């Protein structure tokens, strides 16, 4: 059944809507909750740590700033949303999710001055301690990246605490494995707790499977647990790769599934210096001098793809989210606060394997081993 649903998506718009309806409302997976209910009455439902919901998206606003001073640009990008942010965070724990995929390459990580710009903005309107968190994929651990990329001084400059999110409690949720069966992964509760307000702040960056890393991917792929010392790596399960199935569609689908429970409350894209080519870890710098921000992560990511010259329709996980109503991706319904972003488009060089990445749009073929 699932293989037919995937193939429907590739063929036409009706198929895409059938695909999304099945994945969000039924088909034994009970992926509308991404917890443990639905497939069998014997499965124990996951705790109700629920943040993301499917909504009918309306008009959206994205702040767009150009310049050279990263810290000031991030601050200015937030000003149009001051009242919205102040009202939203007053009773919540603010969490800033930075992006440090690996250690030893500052280009691919969130710049600490971008975080300073956000903290400068939050200081006058939020008096509680702010969490700066990451759950790096690096085997050396998150605190190594904190040290290498210059985040440690922030604890003495601001009322913040650096947190290794891989040490936080988790909840089991379901995704798909390489054969399209359900499998459990552990999701860090920080991303699920409705009492947290999550800022996702990352660079404009290319990727080796999902085409681009933007605000949603920073949070979704940060949420699965990885503890090398215990041989736990649930991040890798999101890719759902095996010798029989190397389709890029699987990561796109699993990110879409997780986006129904894990999402940013506010997205910030730092494109002062973007990353092109073989991202997310071996990319090359792009002097772009732009910053985007807004409370609808999908709108922010949509404009981010436009600025990078990336064809929107070829980014699978973001299209899935748009079709499911998880945010606004219709350019005619996104108001830009600032200059015309179309005057600042740079065509980023994509990963060398980009043609393979675009195969998420094709029918999903999984070779089967037949018993004799």
CORDA-V196150 format. One record per helix or strand of 3 or more residues. SS is the DSSP state (A for helix, B for strand). FROM is the first residue (numbers start at 0). LEN is the number of residues. Records with the same first field share a line. If there is no record, write none. Layout:
# CORDA-V196150
SS->FROM-LEN, FROM-LEN
This chain:
# CORDA-V196150
A->1-10, 12-13, 69-10, 81-8, 105-3, 111-12, 141-7, 153-4, 164-3, 188-3, 214-9, 227-3, 233-4, 248-11, 296-11, 311-3, 315-8, 330-3, 340-4, 353-8
B->59-7, 92-5, 129-5, 159-5, 169-7, 181-7, 195-11, 265-13, 281-13, 333-4
